[in-house]
Amino acid sequence: MPSLADLLGQYLQRQAAAQAAGLSPEAGGEVVPFEAAPVQPVDARLAWEEALLAGLLFHPGLDVRSWKAPPEWSSVVASHEPILALPFCLGNFPQLVRNFQSLLHHTNLADLRPREGRPALAPALLDWAQQTARKKLFPQTLLALGCLRLAKQWDPAVQLLENHQTDVPAEWRAAWDNERAALAWHRGQAQEAADLWQAQPVSVPTLFNRGLAALFLDQPAAARPWLQQAVAQLPEDGAWHHLGRLYLALAEMRG
C-alpha cells in the first residue's frame, strides 16, 4: 500500500488537475486551511459529479447525466468548511476533506467528527429542495435531502426525512437509510449513525461508512476490513476511491 504521504500528494494533484480542467468556483466565502501543499479551490462541477456517485452505487441503472445541480450549489460548495470525517452519501464530495494536517497529527480522531454548525445562507437551494420533496419523486427526494444536509439546513432536512419516510419505494430504501445515518453523523450523533450503518444491508457506501465510523470512533482495527472492501469496489480513478484509501492508510497507522 502507498504511504500516507503519497496518498496525500496524489489527492492534492487530483484537486489541482480538476480545477485546471473544470469550472471555476464562485468567489468569496471560502476559508482555505493551512496545508503542507497548496490546496486548490473546489470545482463545483466535479463536486456535483462526485455527489451523485452514492446514488449510482445503490441503483446502477440510474441515469444522472441530465441532472442539474440545484440553485446556489456553487456557492455552497465554495463556502463550505472542510469536513475530515466524511460519509459516503448523496450530496457529499471527497474534495471537502482538505485539512490533511489535522488528519496526520491529531491524537484523537473523534475530535474531528462533524458538528452541527450554522446553516448556510442558501434560500434558493432550500426552496428547490422543498419543492422537489413535495413531488414525492425518487431518487430526487433523496438528492434534496442530501443537499439540505450539505447546506446544514438541519430542521428542513429532519422534516423531510420524517414526512417522506412512508413514501420511499423499496428499491430506494437502502439509499434512504444511508441518508438517515449520514444526517445523524453530520449532526454530531456519531454512535447513532454507526449503529444505523451496521444495521443496513451491505453496499459499497455502507461498507465505506462503517469503516469511516469505526475509524473516527477510535476503532481503527474494526475500520480496516470495511474500508478494504469498499475501496476494492470503487473505481480506481475516482475521488471516493482515493479518499477510502486515505482513511484505510490512517486505520493501518493507528492499529
Steps between C-alpha positions, in 0.01 A plus 500: 500500500634852420611713791265756650721778362464353150123482536485862613715607208286311250185647647625856478618443143150382409351817645740716302431310177126523553519873552705544184253298293167609649289790609632771727322517835312811596713758672475590864432327824748215492747468784798295383676322788876473533639199316841351433421554130276756327131409497304590189147640517233237451363458148121519530442280195730225624342527846156448345614189313650351816191597701287268282719188516331351807170498312660317208642235732164439665326490161748418220246563223445860608565758226619825657647661190209740466484591867574864565656634817252685724499878536791639703692172473820678397483747788428227757794298365737797495415621851483163675755441774709181485348176629763247602270208593289493185232233444423362155150620412310715254608864509844434650820522295855399601646843426350612833786313671765771478677554832739207486722635778228423754458145369873442519574647839183501709527253787129434539318467167168515683561873541485537121148366455244747359297724725172668410624855441301785349283450190625640171320802360341330199131593469474394136645156576261462794203593282612258226538215752157559650332521160680184388393309810136601458493313168589176685719380215797270555794527497447876468370521858815321619714756320302784656567348843872472426523861384316625809746308716798643312365853551444424871129566469439265790136567583379479138708184450352332808151607396550357150627175649201467729237609247610261225597192698199309367540623141830325431480231228653164589783542249609823671459390863870413546608839366243673722630320808854601406387864483333470840827380652701768318273773636553369853879492444513857373294619798756355742303184585789270414406186692142512375628529143744212549222278635276587205774413248569171675132406472477573128549251215850482355575747221808695398383821673406318822831310504683832459290661772541214746875539459482878531292478817731245659810704414364821651357316800857389583459144372763485222532121501125467442515765227755320283293210358204726420719753323693229316177358360369842399823613333524176302161571340543870421633624163874550538494831313232647727540735793295277731748217436789728592325623813426143603867412458593801710271390783630144466859624530404690816339187643817301425715764671284506812456130558 
